[in-house]
Amino acid sequence: MARRKANIYRSRILAIQEAAAVEIQRLVRGHITRNRLLGCASSLRAAIPVDSTSSPVGCCSIQLKLFLFYVVKLQRWWKRFLSQKNMANSAITIQSCIRGWIARRKAILHRHQIVVIQSHWKGYLARRESKQLFDLRLRMKASARNVDDSKRLINRLLAALSELLNMKSLSDVLHTCSTLDMATEHSQKCCEELVAAGAINTLLGLIRSVSRSIPDQEVLKHALSTLRNLARHPHLLEVLIQTHNSVQIIVMELLRNKEEGYFIASELMKKICSTHSGVQAMIKSPALLKRLHSLVDELKRKAVYEKRNGKGGTAVMKDNIERRLKEAADILKLIARA
């Protein structure tokens, strides 16, 4: 290990000595060359007489002239090289600026062309759509003028409503109830016309007559949904509240229904209890309020039981119980707030 360190130290010393010898040689050769040139120049100045105009001829003068010639030539070449390099850099800079300006101008032009094309296309689509809607409106107006009154939608709904309780086929009843639900959802005029024709009493009678079977529950759901659509309008909601036994029938469906009809009935009861007359109708029936409180207590007990003994398979049931409890509690809050 010590021998290895000694060899490394010797190699470093030799390298330093070699570099020092090269540097000394460079300096000595430069000194000798400068002395030689200075000696030639001094000998030329000493050999030239004061009044003489002829140039000296000799070895030293030729070496000095050659040296000066090469120095001047080298300087000119270097200056030319630097000038060409500066010119090349300047040309590259100018070219890059011009190319960038041309590229930006092309990009702006292309973007403008794209915007123009898009605006023309969007305008064409808008004009075509508006023209189609205008033609469709004209055709609908022409067909409405020429159509028979018995075939109008509202007249057909009124005719179906008058025959609803007398229909024997359950599929016809279901189709009529779904049509009434859809029409009252999208048209206030249909709601007003149906209420004027006695739709509330008809639907309440239909609700009392249905059974617990699955098809009858579908009919019940559409009937409650139709009443909910009618209750969206305040003046029709008052008519619903003033109808005999309407609140009692809806509350009874809320108490005994455990499917989707429960939530439709709860929304309908919220609308009823949001008005003063609806709250007064509930207060006049303490038996119904007692049944509602009992329903809330029962749902609370079920919710606690499901939370304690809940399993993975009863998650849907637990969620259903919590939703039913929330709806019933909201109805009682509306009544208590009034």
C-alpha positions, 0 to 999 in steps of 0.5 A: 500500500505504501509502495503504491502511494509512493508510485502515485506521488512520483508520477504526479511529481514527474507530470508537474516537472514535465509541465513546468519544463514545457512552460519554461521552453515556451517562454524561452522560445518566445523570448528568443524570437522577440529578441531576434526581431527586436535586434533586426529592427535595431540593426536596421535603424542603426544601418540607415543613414539620416539623409538616405532614402534607399531601403536597406537590403539584408537578411534581417530586413527580409525576415522583418518584412516577412514577419510583418507581412504575415502579421498583417495578413493574419490580422486581416484574415482574423478581422475578415473571419470575425466580420463574416461571423458577425454577418452570418449571425446577423443574417440568421437573426434577421431570417429567424425574426422574418420567418417567425413573423411570416409564421405568425401572420399565416397562423392569424390568417388561418385562425381567421379563416377557421372562425369565418368557416365556423360562423358560416356553418353555425349560421347555416345550421341555425337558419336550417333549424329555425326554418324547420321549426317554422315549417313545423309550426305552420304545419301544426297550425294548419293541422290544428285548424283542420282537425276535428274537435273530438280528436284534439288532445284535451277533448280525448283526455276529457272523454277518457276521464269520463269513462275511466271509472267504467273501464273493464280492462285494467290495461286501458285504465293503466294507459289512460292514467299514464296519459293523464300523468304525462299530459298534466306534467307538461301542460297547465291548460290540461290541468285546468281543463281536467280539474274543471271536468272533475278529474280530482273526484274521479282520481280519488275514487280510482285510488279508493277502488284499487287493490294491492296487486302489482298492476293496481299499484301501477295505476295508483302510482299514476293517479297519485302522480297526476294529483301531484302534477295538479298540485303544482299550481296554487289555485288547483291545489286549493281545489284539491284541498277543498275536495271532500275527503281528499286529504284523508284519502292521500294520508291513508295511502301514505300510511299503508303504501310501502312502495314508490307510491309512498314517496309520491303521496309524501310529496303531495302531502308536503305541497298540501301542508305548505298552505294554511288551508292544508294544515287546517285540514290536517288539524281538523283530523286529529286521528290522522295526525295520531296515525302520522306520529305512530308511523314516525315512531314505528319507522324510528324503531325499525331504523334503530333495529336495522342499524343494530342488526343490519347485514349486507343483504338489508342495505336496500331495506335500511335505505328505504326505511330511512327515506320513508322516515325522513319524508314523514318527519318533514310532513310533521315539521310542516304541520308543527311550523304552521 
